[in-house]
Amino acid sequence: MDIDEKTKLKYINVPPGVVALIIFLWLILPYVALRFSEVALISLINSFYVLLMTAFAILIAIMRMKWQKKEMLIAVILFLVVMYGLVNGGVVGWSFYDIAKATYEETIHIFIFFLILLSRITTSDLQRALIRPLLLFAFLDAVYTVYQYFFIKDYTDLWFYEPLTRMGFELKEWSYERSGTIRATGFFTSPLEHSYIVSITCMYFALKSIKANWRYVFPLLFYLMIGYATNVRTFYIGFGVVFIFWLSYRLIGARRPFVQLMVIPFLAIVATYLMIYSNADRLDLSSLGRLAQLNEIISLLFLYPEGLGFGAAGFSKLYSFDSAYGPWLISLGVIGGSLLIYCYYWLSKRLMYSIPLVVQRNDLIILLTLICFSVYLVYASQFQYVMNTPARWYYVIAAAVVINTLRVRRIKEACMDYKYD
């Protein structure tokens, strides 16, 4: 009897090139659809592609999933939270379209993660297939960012200005210009959104230079310059938070995951608000707006601790915040929002617990990149609301594949030990 029969594991033999193409299209199609929004066929292709990939993940999960006790508990929590948000949104009276759109934006990332995690998609080729499209997309984005930095002098000339204004969105000058300079957005529609893909690329090359070869410092410096062009302050502060996390990890390992993954970023969030408050007379509208939004979130939570359901908060909704946590808490209430945040923590903790299973150096670099990026997300998500950014999609998909690969390697090694005992 071979190992697969003993472990009851199912393999999905998808060529790495096909996976790379799927992920690359996932990264770029939403922005192509926006740029050519007047062409109905392109928008239809984008919507169909997202729905097709979601359906594919659901189908694979149904066919392959093997539930474990801890995964079952988290999946049940997530299901109950989503159902609560849906029902509560309907009770409050939001439109069906707003409820469906908000549910998709705020929870699909975790659902995709669980579906892939439970499907047991494996093989190390998938890891390379995930890294390559990210680096290709990041490079093309960086080249276009250099072009923007030197040749675009007014925010009305940015590629997305016309399609977004045609759709009824009002773009604020202070969101796209600072000190007379255009804030680089690259292929994205916001410098905040842009900073996500730049940050994960920087972390990857930083860890490559530490764990593999110092020559990777040169691409790291290049992408740090791209991050500088975005003029996003949380980009730098987030890296400071990740550095503190890295020091704690080097000193104590993964023995205090809650402190390392949640407490450190949370204290950094508090420190940032204290800094903004103490320098309120010298800061710009963007910084001061964060204080006003925090005050509104707290006030709404006191008025509606049970939440207002999906459809109440988010981009272009009644309550809009430059924060991912704001819409979660306003939509799901204190309890539901906290449980959703806990789901993210659980996923990141699983990554940390997978470190001792790593055998190959490249696997370790990918895994550490994802862990550092999750710490960055915990901090930056308080000051940025970009739930659909491709960096988030990439993170949950790559994390699921890495965890599955490590799990399968551990089981196979255990079976080999049993075979030769």
N, C-alpha and C positions, 0 to 999 in steps of 0.2 A: 504493500500500500504506500503510495507516495505521500509527500508532505501535504499537498493540497487536499487529498482525501482525508488525512488525519485532522487537519485544522478546519476543514469545511469552509475554506476561503475561496471566493470567486474572483477571478482576474478579468479585467476588461482590457483587451489588447487594442488600444487605440494608438495609431502611429503618432509619435511625438510631433511631427509636422502638422498633423490635423489639429491636435490640441493647441499648438502655438497659433495656428490661424484662427481658431475659435476665440482664444483669449485676446488676440490682437484686434479682431473685429469687435469684441466686447468693449475694448478700450476706446476705439475710435469712432464707431458707428453713431453714438448719440450726438457727437459734434458735427459729423458730416450731415446728419439729418437736420440739425439746427441751421447749419450754414446754408443748406438748400431746402429750407422749410417750405418754400413755395412750390417745390416739386413733390406732389403728393406721393408718388411712387417710392421715393427715398424714405420719407417718414413712415410709410407702410412697411417697407423692408426692415427698418430699425425696430419698429414695434413687433413685427413678426419674429424677428431674430431673438429679441429678449424673451418673448413668450415661449418660443421654441426651446431655448436653452433652459428656461425654468421648468418646462414640461419634461424635458430630457432628464434633468436632475431628479424630479419627482418620480419618474418612471423607474430610473435606476435604483433609487432608494427603496421603492416598493418591492422591486424584484430581488434586491441583494441584502437589505438591511438585516442585521443581527443585533438585536437590542441588548444592551448591558444596563445594569441597574442605575448607575449614575447618569448615563445618557438618557435613559427613560425619564428620570426625574426632571432633568433640565428641559427636555423636549415637552413634557407635560406643562411645566411652568410657562414656557414660551407660548404654547398653544392657548393656555388659559388667559395669559396677558393679552394676546392678540384678540381673542374672542371678547374679552372685556372691553377693549378699545373699540371694536366694531359695534357691539351692542350699545355701549354708552353713547357713541357718536350718533347712532340712529335715534336713541331716546332724546338726546338734546335737540336733534332736528337738522343736522347737517345733510347736505345733498349726498346722494349715493355716489356720485362721481368724486366728490371731495373725500369721502370716507375711504373709498377704494384706492384712490391715489395716495393718500397719506399712509394707509396701511402698507401699501407696496413700498413706498419710499423709506419708511422707518423700520421695517422688519424683514424685508426680503433678503438682506445681506446675511442675517443670522440663519434664516431658513435655508438658503443655499448652502451655507456652511454645514448645517446638520444633515442635509440630504446627501452631500458628498461624503461627509464623515461616516455616516451610517451605511453608505453604499460600498465601502471598502475599496474604493479606487486606489490602485497601487502602481508599482514599478517606479524605479528611479528616473526613467526617461521622462515621466510626467513633470518631475521637478525642473528638469532642464527646459522642458517645453514651456513652463510657466515663466522662468526667468528670462528667456530669450525675447519673447514679445514685449515684456516690460522694459527691458533695456533698449530694444529697438524703438519702442514708442517714446521712451524718455529721451533718446538721442534726437529723434526727429523733432520732438517738442522743444528741445534745447536749441537746435538750429533755428527754428522759427522764433524762439524767444530772442535770440541774438538779433535777428532781423527786426523784430518789434522794437527792441531797445534803441537801435540806431536810426530807424526810418519812420516810426510812427510817433507823431508829436502831439496828437490830440485824441482823447478817448473816443470821440465820435468816429474816428477812423478804424477802430478796432473791428475785427472781422464779424463779431456777433452783435454789434450795435444795431445795425439795420434790422436783422431778423427778430431780435428781442423787442425792439420798439414797435415793430409792426405787429407783434403779438400782444402789445398793450403794457409791457413792462417799462417802468421808468428807471433809467440808470442814473445814479448820482455821480457827479464829477469827482467828489472826494473819495469815492470807492475805487477809482481807477487812476487818479493822479495824486502825487504827493511831492511837495516842494518843487512843483513845476515839471516833474518827470512822470512819464507814463509808467505805471506799475505793470510789469510783464505778466501776461496771462497765458501766453503760449497757445496751445490748442483749446484751452479751457475758457470758461466764461467769467472767471473770477480769479484774482491773484491768490485768494485764500484756497480755492480749489486746486490751483496750480501748485501750491506749496506742498500738498500731500504727495504727489507723484515725485516731486523733486526730493522731498525728505526721505522717502523710502529708498530712492536711488542712491542718495548720499550715504545712508546707513549701510547699504549693501557694499559700496566701495570702501567705506571706512573699515568694515569688518574684514573685507578681502585684504586690505593693506595690513591689518593687524595679524590676521591668521594665515595669510598666504604669501603675499609679496608686497614690499614697500612701494613698488612702482604703481600700484593702484591708488597711491596718493594723488597722482596727476589727474585722473578722471574725477576723483573726489573733489579736488580744488575747482575743477571746471564746473561741476554741478553746484558747488557752494556759491560760485559766482552767479549761476542761474537763480539760485535761491535769493541772493542779494537783490537781483533785478526785480523780484516780485515785491520787494519792500514790505514783506509780511513780518511783523514783529514776533508773532507766535512761532514763526519758523526758527528763529534763533533761541527764544526762550525754551521752546520744546526740545531743542537739542541740548540745552543746559539740563533740563529735567532728565533726559535720557542718559546724560553723562553721570548724574547723581545715581540713577538706577544702576548703571554699569559698575560704578564704584561699590555699591552695596552688594551687587551680585558677585563681584570679585572677592569681597571680604567674607560674605556669609553664604554664598551659593544661592540655592533656591529654597532655603529653609523658611523664609518669611514671605511667601508670595503675595499675601494681601497687603502687607506693608510696602513691598517693592512695586507692585503693579497698581495699587490704588491709593495708598496713603501718601506716597511721595508726590505723584501728580496732583492729588487734591490739595496738599499743602502749598504746592507751587501755584495752583489756581487762587487760593486765598491770598498768597503773597502778591500775586499780580493785581488783584483787586485793591489791596491795601496800597500798593504803589500808585495805582491810578487815582485813588481817593486822595492820597497825600499830595499829589501833583496836579490836582484837577484844574488849577488856574493856569497851567502851562501846557496842557495837552490839547490835541485836536478833537474834532467832533466824533471821529471814529472811536477813539478811546473813551470819551465821555458817554457815548451811546451805549457802551457795554455796561456802565453803571446804571443808566436808566433802564435798560432791559432787565438787568438783574433785579432791580426794584420792582419792575412789573411782574416778573415771574414769581417772586416771593409773595406779592400782593394777591395774585391770582390763585396761588396755592392755598393761602389763608381763606380765600373766598370759596374755592372749589377743590378741597383736598382730595375728593374722589375723582377729579379730572373731568374734562369735557369731551372725551372720546376722540377717536381719529376723525380728522376733518376740521378740528378747531385751530390747530397750529401748524406752522411750516411755511415754506416758501409760497408766497402769493395767497396765504390763508388769512383769516381774521386776525390771528396773533402770529406775528413773524419775528423771529429772533436770529441773531448771528450766533447761534449755539445749537448743538445737537441735543443737549440735555433739556433745554427749554421746551421744545415740542414734545419730548417724551413725557416730561413731568406734567405739562398742561394737558396732554391728551390722555394719559393713563393714571394721573394722580400720583400721590406720594408713594403708595405701595406698588402700583403697577410699574411706574417709572423706575423705582429702585430695583424691582425684579428684572426688568429689561437690562439695566446696567449690570446687574449680577450675572446675567447670561454672558455678557461680553467678558466679564472678569473670569468666569469659568473657562471660557475658550482660551484666554491668554494663559491661565494657570496650567491648562493641559499642555500648552506649548512648553512651559518651563519644566514640567515633569517629564517631558520627552527628551530633554538634554542628555541624561545618562545613557539613553539608548543609541545615541549617535555613534557610528563607526567611521564613516568617511568625513573628511574635513569639509568638503563642499556642502554636505548635508548640514554640518554644524553652522556654517556661515549663513545658509538660508534660514535655518531655525532661529539663530540669534538675531538676524535681520527682522524677522517677523515679530519676535518678542520685543525688541527695541521699538519697532514701529507701533506695537500695541500700546506701549507706555506713552509714546508720542501722541497717539490718538486720544488717550484718556485726558491728557492735558488740553490739546488743541481743540478737541470737540466742544469744550466749554465756550470757546471764542470763535468758532466757525461752524456754520451749518451748510454742509455740502454732502448730504446723505447719499447722493448718487454718484459721487466722484469715483472714477475707475479704480483709484488706489484702494478704496474700501472693498470693492469687488475682488480685486487681486488678492488682497490680504486674506479674506475668508476662504477663497478657493485654494490658494497656496498653502495656507495653514492646514486645511483639511487633508490635502494630499501629503504633506510632510508627516502629519501625525499618523496617517494610515500607513505610510511607508515604514515608519519606525515601528509601529505596532506589528506589522507583518514580519519585519526582520526579527523582532524579538521572539515571536511565536515560532518562526522557522528555525531560529537558533535553538530554541528550547526543544523542538522536535528532533533536531539533529543530535542534541545531547542525549535525548531519550533513546534514539535509534542506536547509538554507539555505546550506551551503558551496558 
